[in-house]
Amino acid sequence: MENTNVVYPINLVAEAAAIHEKVQRGMKELRLQLLKQPGYEILMSGCDDILLRLPLHLFKIEYFADLKNDFYVRAGFSISIGVGESVREAIFNLQRAKLDGKNKIVG
């Protein structure tokens, strides 16, 4: 039977933990910014995902472009955004954004 235990050097574990903390701080700030917007509702928030519902008339691409840029400045990582009139369409557009080179807004 093959040994499936993997041992990682401690410096890689520490680096991974630091990256995780940076992303989580950025996500927390992103959630706080979204919750300040009237009519925005966070339906789900995971480690690096947020599912947001808002009325179509409140969607402003410039606002989301600014959020995306602010996240990069704060956390050092890009985010991709999928927009749709349904959860299915938003998730599909998110996958398109990620496949199109990340750091994109597709909708």
N, CA, C and O atoms as CSV, one atom per row, in Angstrom:
chain,resi,resn,atom,element,x,y,z
A,1,MET,N,N,0.849,-1.176,0.000
A,1,MET,CA,C,0.000,0.000,0.000
A,1,MET,C,C,0.900,1.248,0.000
A,1,MET,O,O,1.888,1.320,0.731
A,2,GLU,N,N,0.536,2.211,-0.828
A,2,GLU,CA,C,1.316,3.433,-0.960
A,2,GLU,C,C,1.077,4.358,0.228
A,2,GLU,O,O,-0.049,4.493,0.707
A,3,ASN,N,N,2.152,4.993,0.698
A,3,ASN,CA,C,2.054,5.960,1.791
A,3,ASN,C,C,1.507,7.269,1.222
A,3,ASN,O,O,2.121,7.862,0.336
A,4,THR,N,N,0.360,7.721,1.723
A,4,THR,CA,C,-0.260,8.944,1.206
A,4,THR,C,C,0.003,10.154,2.095
A,4,THR,O,O,-0.499,11.244,1.820
A,5,ASN,N,N,0.778,9.976,3.148
A,5,ASN,CA,C,1.113,11.107,4.007
A,5,ASN,C,C,2.107,12.006,3.293
A,5,ASN,O,O,3.098,11.531,2.739
A,6,VAL,N,N,1.845,13.284,3.307
A,6,VAL,CA,C,2.727,14.249,2.670
A,6,VAL,C,C,3.221,15.200,3.752
A,6,VAL,O,O,2.446,15.692,4.572
A,7,VAL,N,N,4.508,15.443,3.735
A,7,VAL,CA,C,5.104,16.365,4.695
A,7,VAL,C,C,5.559,17.602,3.933
A,7,VAL,O,O,6.320,17.512,2.969
A,8,TYR,N,N,5.078,18.758,4.384
A,8,TYR,CA,C,5.448,20.014,3.743
A,8,TYR,C,C,6.434,20.755,4.622
A,8,TYR,O,O,6.319,20.723,5.847
A,9,PRO,N,N,7.400,21.422,4.012
A,9,PRO,CA,C,8.322,22.238,4.808
A,9,PRO,C,C,7.546,23.312,5.572
A,9,PRO,O,O,6.576,23.868,5.056
A,10,ILE,N,N,7.968,23.595,6.782
A,10,ILE,CA,C,7.257,24.538,7.656
A,10,ILE,C,C,7.144,25.920,7.026
A,10,ILE,O,O,6.157,26.619,7.256
A,11,ASN,N,N,8.134,26.329,6.237
A,11,ASN,CA,C,8.060,27.662,5.619
A,11,ASN,C,C,6.919,27.727,4.599
A,11,ASN,O,O,6.313,28.786,4.438
A,12,LEU,N,N,6.607,26.614,3.898
A,12,LEU,CA,C,5.495,26.605,2.955
A,12,LEU,C,C,4.155,26.660,3.680
A,12,LEU,O,O,3.211,27.292,3.209
A,13,VAL,N,N,4.081,26.001,4.815
A,13,VAL,CA,C,2.851,26.033,5.613
A,13,VAL,C,C,2.613,27.447,6.130
A,13,VAL,O,O,1.490,27.949,6.076
A,14,ALA,N,N,3.658,28.085,6.626
A,14,ALA,CA,C,3.533,29.454,7.130
A,14,ALA,C,C,3.155,30.416,6.007
A,14,ALA,O,O,2.352,31.327,6.209
A,15,GLU,N,N,3.728,30.213,4.832
A,15,GLU,CA,C,3.413,31.074,3.693
A,15,GLU,C,C,1.954,30.884,3.270
A,15,GLU,O,O,1.263,31.859,2.974
A,16,ALA,N,N,1.490,29.643,3.241
A,16,ALA,CA,C,0.098,29.369,2.893
A,16,ALA,C,C,-0.852,29.997,3.911
A,16,ALA,O,O,-1.886,30.552,3.538
A,17,ALA,N,N,-0.507,29.911,5.180
A,17,ALA,CA,C,-1.341,30.505,6.230
A,17,ALA,C,C,-1.393,32.026,6.077
A,17,ALA,O,O,-2.446,32.633,6.271
A,18,ALA,N,N,-0.271,32.635,5.732
A,18,ALA,CA,C,-0.225,34.093,5.556
A,18,ALA,C,C,-1.085,34.512,4.361
A,18,ALA,O,O,-1.791,35.518,4.428
A,19,ILE,N,N,-1.030,33.756,3.285
A,19,ILE,CA,C,-1.854,34.051,2.109
A,19,ILE,C,C,-3.333,33.918,2.463
A,19,ILE,O,O,-4.149,34.767,2.102
A,20,HIS,N,N,-3.661,32.850,3.168
A,20,HIS,CA,C,-5.048,32.640,3.584
A,20,HIS,C,C,-5.557,33.812,4.420
A,20,HIS,O,O,-6.667,34.298,4.201
A,21,GLU,N,N,-4.752,34.264,5.373
A,21,GLU,CA,C,-5.146,35.395,6.226
A,21,GLU,C,C,-5.350,36.660,5.406
A,21,GLU,O,O,-6.288,37.416,5.657
A,22,LYS,N,N,-4.490,36.895,4.436
A,22,LYS,CA,C,-4.607,38.076,3.588
A,22,LYS,C,C,-5.917,38.045,2.790
A,22,LYS,O,O,-6.631,39.043,2.699
A,23,VAL,N,N,-6.208,36.888,2.222
A,23,VAL,CA,C,-7.448,36.743,1.447
A,23,VAL,C,C,-8.656,36.919,2.355
A,23,VAL,O,O,-9.620,37.584,1.976
A,24,GLN,N,N,-8.619,36.333,3.548
A,24,GLN,CA,C,-9.761,36.425,4.458
A,24,GLN,C,C,-9.995,37.856,4.922
A,24,GLN,O,O,-11.144,38.276,5.055
A,25,ARG,N,N,-8.930,38.614,5.169
A,25,ARG,CA,C,-9.091,40.026,5.525
A,25,ARG,C,C,-9.724,40.796,4.367
A,25,ARG,O,O,-10.604,41.631,4.575
A,26,GLY,N,N,-9.271,40.512,3.154
A,26,GLY,CA,C,-9.842,41.157,1.976
A,26,GLY,C,C,-11.301,40.800,1.782
A,26,GLY,O,O,-12.114,41.660,1.441
A,27,MET,N,N,-11.641,39.533,1.998
A,27,MET,CA,C,-13.040,39.091,1.861
A,27,MET,C,C,-13.923,39.736,2.919
A,27,MET,O,O,-15.057,40.122,2.633
A,28,LYS,N,N,-13.414,39.855,4.132
A,28,LYS,CA,C,-14.200,40.486,5.203
A,28,LYS,C,C,-14.508,41.936,4.834
A,28,LYS,O,O,-15.641,42.393,4.984
A,29,GLU,N,N,-13.506,42.646,4.356
A,29,GLU,CA,C,-13.710,44.045,3.967
A,29,GLU,C,C,-14.674,44.134,2.780
A,29,GLU,O,O,-15.507,45.038,2.717
A,30,LEU,N,N,-14.556,43.204,1.853
A,30,LEU,CA,C,-15.455,43.187,0.707
A,30,LEU,C,C,-16.905,42.980,1.150
A,30,LEU,O,O,-17.808,43.665,0.671
A,31,ARG,N,N,-17.120,42.035,2.063
A,31,ARG,CA,C,-18.478,41.806,2.585
A,31,ARG,C,C,-19.009,43.061,3.272
A,31,ARG,O,O,-20.165,43.434,3.077
A,32,LEU,N,N,-18.171,43.711,4.072
A,32,LEU,CA,C,-18.611,44.926,4.761
A,32,LEU,C,C,-18.998,46.016,3.771
A,32,LEU,O,O,-19.996,46.709,3.970
A,33,GLN,N,N,-18.225,46.172,2.716
A,33,GLN,CA,C,-18.540,47.176,1.700
A,33,GLN,C,C,-19.864,46.859,1.002
A,33,GLN,O,O,-20.675,47.753,0.759
A,34,LEU,N,N,-20.076,45.580,0.684
A,34,LEU,CA,C,-21.318,45.189,0.015
A,34,LEU,C,C,-22.531,45.398,0.910
A,34,LEU,O,O,-23.584,45.833,0.445
A,35,LEU,N,N,-22.383,45.090,2.186
A,35,LEU,CA,C,-23.510,45.230,3.114
A,35,LEU,C,C,-23.892,46.686,3.366
A,35,LEU,O,O,-25.001,46.965,3.821
A,36,LYS,N,N,-22.993,47.605,3.077
A,36,LYS,CA,C,-23.302,49.031,3.234
A,36,LYS,C,C,-24.217,49.537,2.117
A,36,LYS,O,O,-24.811,50.608,2.238
A,37,GLN,N,N,-24.329,48.779,1.047
A,37,GLN,CA,C,-25.112,49.221,-0.106
A,37,GLN,C,C,-26.591,48.892,0.090
A,37,GLN,O,O,-26.940,47.730,0.301
A,38,PRO,N,N,-27.456,49.890,0.024
A,38,PRO,CA,C,-28.898,49.627,0.159
A,38,PRO,C,C,-29.378,48.688,-0.944
A,38,PRO,O,O,-29.050,48.871,-2.116
A,39,GLY,N,N,-30.160,47.682,-0.554
A,39,GLY,CA,C,-30.725,46.753,-1.515
A,39,GLY,C,C,-29.859,45.559,-1.842
A,39,GLY,O,O,-30.310,44.644,-2.531
A,40,TYR,N,N,-28.619,45.542,-1.363
A,40,TYR,CA,C,-27.726,44.411,-1.614
A,40,TYR,C,C,-27.947,43.369,-0.522
A,40,TYR,O,O,-28.078,43.705,0.655
A,41,GLU,N,N,-27.987,42.110,-0.924
A,41,GLU,CA,C,-28.182,41.021,0.031
A,41,GLU,C,C,-27.169,39.919,-0.261
A,41,GLU,O,O,-27.141,39.376,-1.365
A,42,ILE,N,N,-26.342,39.590,0.720
A,42,ILE,CA,C,-25.401,38.483,0.570
A,42,ILE,C,C,-26.162,37.195,0.851
A,42,ILE,O,O,-26.649,36.979,1.960
A,43,LEU,N,N,-26.258,36.345,-0.161
A,43,LEU,CA,C,-26.965,35.076,-0.025
A,43,LEU,C,C,-26.051,33.987,0.529
A,43,LEU,O,O,-26.501,33.098,1.252
A,44,MET,N,N,-24.758,34.063,0.183
A,44,MET,CA,C,-23.802,33.061,0.613
A,44,MET,C,C,-22.417,33.680,0.586
A,44,MET,O,O,-22.084,34.449,-0.315
A,45,SER,N,N,-21.625,33.341,1.569
A,45,SER,CA,C,-20.242,33.802,1.592
A,45,SER,C,C,-19.373,32.655,2.073
A,45,SER,O,O,-19.565,32.131,3.170
A,46,GLY,N,N,-18.427,32.275,1.249
A,46,GLY,CA,C,-17.512,31.196,1.594
A,46,GLY,C,C,-16.099,31.723,1.761
A,46,GLY,O,O,-15.886,32.921,1.948
A,47,CYS,N,N,-15.166,30.844,1.692
A,47,CYS,CA,C,-13.758,31.211,1.867
A,47,CYS,C,C,-13.323,32.256,0.848
A,47,CYS,O,O,-12.668,33.238,1.195
A,48,ASP,N,N,-13.691,32.038,-0.410
A,48,ASP,CA,C,-13.320,33.010,-1.433
A,48,ASP,C,C,-14.446,33.224,-2.447
A,48,ASP,O,O,-14.197,33.527,-3.614
A,49,ASP,N,N,-15.675,33.063,-1.988
A,49,ASP,CA,C,-16.851,33.264,-2.832
A,49,ASP,C,C,-17.885,34.094,-2.093
A,49,ASP,O,O,-18.053,33.977,-0.879
A,50,ILE,N,N,-18.572,34.932,-2.851
A,50,ILE,CA,C,-19.724,35.655,-2.313
A,50,ILE,C,C,-20.819,35.587,-3.365
A,50,ILE,O,O,-20.587,35.889,-4.535
A,51,LEU,N,N,-21.996,35.194,-2.948
A,51,LEU,CA,C,-23.161,35.208,-3.825
A,51,LEU,C,C,-24.047,36.352,-3.343
A,51,LEU,O,O,-24.510,36.367,-2.203
A,52,LEU,N,N,-24.267,37.294,-4.227
A,52,LEU,CA,C,-24.944,38.537,-3.877
A,52,LEU,C,C,-26.188,38.695,-4.733
A,52,LEU,O,O,-26.178,38.399,-5.927
A,53,ARG,N,N,-27.270,39.171,-4.100
A,53,ARG,CA,C,-28.488,39.496,-4.847
A,53,ARG,C,C,-28.739,40.987,-4.707
A,53,ARG,O,O,-28.622,41.560,-3.624
A,54,LEU,N,N,-29.089,41.602,-5.833
A,54,LEU,CA,C,-29.469,43.007,-5.808
A,54,LEU,C,C,-30.385,43.282,-6.984
A,54,LEU,O,O,-30.302,42.610,-8.013
A,55,PRO,N,N,-31.262,44.272,-6.836
A,55,PRO,CA,C,-32.141,44.639,-7.948
A,55,PRO,C,C,-31.310,45.129,-9.138
A,55,PRO,O,O,-30.293,45.801,-8.965
A,56,LEU,N,N,-31.750,44.789,-10.319
A,56,LEU,CA,C,-31.023,45.128,-11.538
A,56,LEU,C,C,-30.719,46.624,-11.635
A,56,LEU,O,O,-29.642,47.011,-12.089
A,57,HIS,N,N,-31.656,47.456,-11.214
A,57,HIS,CA,C,-31.440,48.905,-11.335
A,57,HIS,C,C,-30.334,49.411,-10.405
A,57,HIS,O,O,-29.853,50.531,-10.578
A,58,LEU,N,N,-29.927,48.608,-9.426
A,58,LEU,CA,C,-28.845,49.011,-8.523
A,58,LEU,C,C,-27.474,48.523,-8.991
A,58,LEU,O,O,-26.453,48.909,-8.422
A,59,PHE,N,N,-27.445,47.684,-10.019
A,59,PHE,CA,C,-26.166,47.175,-10.510
A,59,PHE,C,C,-25.456,48.254,-11.314
A,59,PHE,O,O,-25.962,48.741,-12.325
A,60,LYS,N,N,-24.267,48.613,-10.836
A,60,LYS,CA,C,-23.419,49.590,-11.522
A,60,LYS,C,C,-22.057,48.940,-11.718
A,60,LYS,O,O,-21.350,48.661,-10.750
A,61,ILE,N,N,-21.695,48.702,-12.963
A,61,ILE,CA,C,-20.443,47.994,-13.235
A,61,ILE,C,C,-19.239,48.757,-12.687
A,61,ILE,O,O,-18.246,48.146,-12.292
A,62,GLU,N,N,-19.320,50.080,-12.661
A,62,GLU,CA,C,-18.207,50.876,-12.143
A,62,GLU,C,C,-17.953,50.580,-10.663
A,62,GLU,O,O,-16.808,50.530,-10.215
A,63,TYR,N,N,-19.042,50.385,-9.912
A,63,TYR,CA,C,-18.912,50.075,-8.484
A,63,TYR,C,C,-18.177,48.748,-8.304
A,63,TYR,O,O,-17.288,48.637,-7.460
A,64,PHE,N,N,-18.549,47.742,-9.100
A,64,PHE,CA,C,-17.920,46.436,-8.970
A,64,PHE,C,C,-16.481,46.457,-9.487
A,64,PHE,O,O,-15.627,45.739,-8.966
A,65,ALA,N,N,-16.211,47.257,-10.487
A,65,ALA,CA,C,-14.826,47.409,-10.957
A,65,ALA,C,C,-13.969,48.033,-9.855
A,65,ALA,O,O,-12.826,47.624,-9.646
A,66,ASP,N,N,-14.520,49.019,-9.154
A,66,ASP,CA,C,-13.793,49.624,-8.030
A,66,ASP,C,C,-13.566,48.618,-6.906
A,66,ASP,O,O,-12.478,48.567,-6.332
A,67,LEU,N,N,-14.591,47.813,-6.584
A,67,LEU,CA,C,-14.437,46.777,-5.557
A,67,LEU,C,C,-13.333,45.800,-5.935
A,67,LEU,O,O,-12.506,45.427,-5.103
A,68,LYS,N,N,-13.330,45.394,-7.191
A,68,LYS,CA,C,-12.339,44.455,-7.694
A,68,LYS,C,C,-10.933,45.037,-7.558
A,68,LYS,O,O,-10.009,44.346,-7.129
A,69,ASN,N,N,-10.776,46.289,-7.919
A,69,ASN,CA,C,-9.462,46.941,-7.814
A,69,ASN,C,C,-9.049,47.140,-6.363
A,69,ASN,O,O,-7.885,46.940,-6.018
A,70,ASP,N,N,-9.987,47.529,-5.512
A,70,ASP,CA,C,-9.694,47.707,-4.085
A,70,ASP,C,C,-9.260,46.392,-3.441
A,70,ASP,O,O,-8.353,46.369,-2.610
A,71,PHE,N,N,-9.919,45.293,-3.835
A,71,PHE,CA,C,-9.555,43.990,-3.287
A,71,PHE,C,C,-8.114,43.650,-3.662
A,71,PHE,O,O,-7.356,43.137,-2.839
A,72,TYR,N,N,-7.748,43.936,-4.897
A,72,TYR,CA,C,-6.378,43.649,-5.335
A,72,TYR,C,C,-5.365,44.458,-4.530
A,72,TYR,O,O,-4.328,43.933,-4.124
A,73,VAL,N,N,-5.662,45.719,-4.304
A,73,VAL,CA,C,-4.759,46.573,-3.527
A,73,VAL,C,C,-4.655,46.070,-2.089
A,73,VAL,O,O,-3.560,46.014,-1.529
A,74,ARG,N,N,-5.789,45.705,-1.488
A,74,ARG,CA,C,-5.816,45.256,-0.093
A,74,ARG,C,C,-5.209,43.878,0.104
A,74,ARG,O,O,-4.396,43.667,1.004
A,75,ALA,N,N,-5.611,42.943,-0.746
A,75,ALA,CA,C,-5.239,41.543,-0.516
A,75,ALA,C,C,-4.096,41.066,-1.411
A,75,ALA,O,O,-3.436,40.073,-1.105
A,76,GLY,N,N,-3.865,41.769,-2.508
A,76,GLY,CA,C,-2.808,41.344,-3.415
A,76,GLY,C,C,-3.239,40.263,-4.390
A,76,GLY,O,O,-2.402,39.650,-5.051
A,77,PHE,N,N,-4.542,40.027,-4.484
A,77,PHE,CA,C,-5.056,39.005,-5.378
A,77,PHE,C,C,-6.202,39.574,-6.205
A,77,PHE,O,O,-6.898,40.494,-5.777
A,78,SER,N,N,-6.383,39.013,-7.390
A,78,SER,CA,C,-7.482,39.453,-8.242
A,78,SER,C,C,-8.748,38.695,-7.872
A,78,SER,O,O,-8.700,37.644,-7.232
A,79,ILE,N,N,-9.879,39.248,-8.288
A,79,ILE,CA,C,-11.147,38.542,-8.140
A,79,ILE,C,C,-11.865,38.581,-9.482
A,79,ILE,O,O,-11.676,39.496,-10.283
A,80,SER,N,N,-12.679,37.585,-9.702
A,80,SER,CA,C,-13.511,37.509,-10.897
A,80,SER,C,C,-14.960,37.654,-10.458
A,80,SER,O,O,-15.340,37.196,-9.381
A,81,ILE,N,N,-15.766,38.293,-11.298
A,81,ILE,CA,C,-17.162,38.550,-10.955
A,81,ILE,C,C,-18.045,38.064,-12.094
A,81,ILE,O,O,-17.833,38.410,-13.257
A,82,GLY,N,N,-19.037,37.256,-11.740
A,82,GLY,CA,C,-20.042,36.811,-12.695
A,82,GLY,C,C,-21.370,37.451,-12.343
A,82,GLY,O,O,-21.785,37.434,-11.184
A,83,VAL,N,N,-22.036,38.014,-13.338
A,83,VAL,CA,C,-23.299,38.720,-13.131
A,83,VAL,C,C,-24.378,38.014,-13.949
A,83,VAL,O,O,-24.142,37.617,-15.090
A,84,GLY,N,N,-25.552,37.861,-13.361
A,84,GLY,CA,C,-26.645,37.251,-14.097
A,84,GLY,C,C,-27.980,37.551,-13.458
A,84,GLY,O,O,-28.050,38.001,-12.314
A,85,GLU,N,N,-29.037,37.299,-14.205
A,85,GLU,CA,C,-30.386,37.511,-13.691
A,85,GLU,C,C,-30.873,36.323,-12.886
A,85,GLU,O,O,-31.953,36.372,-12.296
A,86,SER,N,N,-30.087,35.256,-12.855
A,86,SER,CA,C,-30.393,34.090,-12.026
A,86,SER,C,C,-29.079,33.586,-11.435
A,86,SER,O,O,-27.999,33.943,-11.904
A,87,VAL,N,N,-29.183,32.760,-10.408
A,87,VAL,CA,C,-27.972,32.182,-9.810
A,87,VAL,C,C,-27.221,31.374,-10.866
A,87,VAL,O,O,-25.996,31.456,-10.965
A,88,ARG,N,N,-27.948,30.609,-11.640
A,88,ARG,CA,C,-27.318,29.784,-12.686
A,88,ARG,C,C,-26.526,30.643,-13.672
A,88,ARG,O,O,-25.387,30.321,-14.011
A,89,GLU,N,N,-27.133,31.729,-14.124
A,89,GLU,CA,C,-26.468,32.602,-15.082
A,89,GLU,C,C,-25.256,33.282,-14.450
A,89,GLU,O,O,-24.219,33.421,-15.100
A,90,ALA,N,N,-25.372,33.704,-13.200
A,90,ALA,CA,C,-24.250,34.351,-12.522
A,90,ALA,C,C,-23.079,33.382,-12.359
A,90,ALA,O,O,-21.928,33.760,-12.580
A,91,ILE,N,N,-23.361,32.143,-11.976
A,91,ILE,CA,C,-22.297,31.146,-11.814
A,91,ILE,C,C,-21.662,30.824,-13.157
A,91,ILE,O,O,-20.442,30.684,-13.245
A,92,PHE,N,N,-22.469,30.705,-14.200
A,92,PHE,CA,C,-21.938,30.466,-15.538
A,92,PHE,C,C,-21.009,31.605,-15.954
A,92,PHE,O,O,-19.919,31.367,-16.475
A,93,ASN,N,N,-21.448,32.842,-15.721
A,93,ASN,CA,C,-20.635,33.996,-16.087
A,93,ASN,C,C,-19.380,34.107,-15.220
A,93,ASN,O,O,-18.349,34.594,-15.685
A,94,LEU,N,N,-19.457,33.663,-13.971
A,94,LEU,CA,C,-18.270,33.631,-13.124
A,94,LEU,C,C,-17.242,32.662,-13.710
A,94,LEU,O,O,-16.054,32.979,-13.768
A,95,GLN,N,N,-17.691,31.492,-14.140
A,95,GLN,CA,C,-16.768,30.531,-14.755
A,95,GLN,C,C,-16.152,31.112,-16.030
A,95,GLN,O,O,-14.963,30.927,-16.288
A,96,ARG,N,N,-16.957,31.809,-16.817
A,96,ARG,CA,C,-16.424,32.470,-18.025
A,96,ARG,C,C,-15.375,33.500,-17.652
A,96,ARG,O,O,-14.341,33.600,-18.313
A,97,ALA,N,N,-15.633,34.275,-16.588
A,97,ALA,CA,C,-14.676,35.295,-16.151
A,97,ALA,C,C,-13.355,34.650,-15.733
A,97,ALA,O,O,-12.281,35.155,-16.063
A,98,LYS,N,N,-13.435,33.548,-15.016
A,98,LYS,CA,C,-12.220,32.862,-14.569
A,98,LYS,C,C,-11.459,32.259,-15.748
A,98,LYS,O,O,-10.229,32.305,-15.785
A,99,LEU,N,N,-12.176,31.705,-16.694
A,99,LEU,CA,C,-11.533,31.103,-17.860
A,99,LEU,C,C,-10.957,32.144,-18.808
A,99,LEU,O,O,-10.049,31.850,-19.584
A,100,ASP,N,N,-11.482,33.349,-18.744
A,100,ASP,CA,C,-11.051,34.422,-19.635
A,100,ASP,C,C,-9.851,35.184,-19.078
A,100,ASP,O,O,-9.561,36.292,-19.528
A,101,GLY,N,N,-9.164,34.612,-18.121
A,101,GLY,CA,C,-7.957,35.230,-17.605
A,101,GLY,C,C,-8.077,35.794,-16.218
A,101,GLY,O,O,-7.158,36.459,-15.741
A,102,LYS,N,N,-9.182,35.550,-15.560
A,102,LYS,CA,C,-9.429,36.033,-14.192
A,102,LYS,C,C,-9.440,37.560,-14.159
A,102,LYS,O,O,-9.199,38.219,-15.170
A,103,ASN,N,N,-9.726,38.112,-12.970
A,103,ASN,CA,C,-9.775,39.558,-12.761
A,103,ASN,C,C,-10.711,40.237,-13.766
A,103,ASN,O,O,-10.420,41.328,-14.258
A,104,LYS,N,N,-11.825,39.585,-14.060
A,104,LYS,CA,C,-12.784,40.088,-15.037
A,104,LYS,C,C,-14.169,40.189,-14.414
A,104,LYS,O,O,-14.462,39.573,-13.389
A,105,ILE,N,N,-15.007,40.982,-15.064
A,105,ILE,CA,C,-16.435,41.048,-14.741
A,105,ILE,C,C,-17.159,40.604,-16.010
A,105,ILE,O,O,-17.008,41.215,-17.068
A,106,VAL,N,N,-17.945,39.536,-15.893
A,106,VAL,CA,C,-18.683,39.024,-17.054
A,106,VAL,C,C,-20.154,38.950,-16.697
A,106,VAL,O,O,-20.521,38.442,-15.637
A,107,GLY,N,N,-20.990,39.455,-17.581
A,107,GLY,CA,C,-22.421,39.395,-17.328
A,107,GLY,C,C,-23.220,39.908,-18.477
A,107,GLY,O,O,-24.450,39.922,-18.416
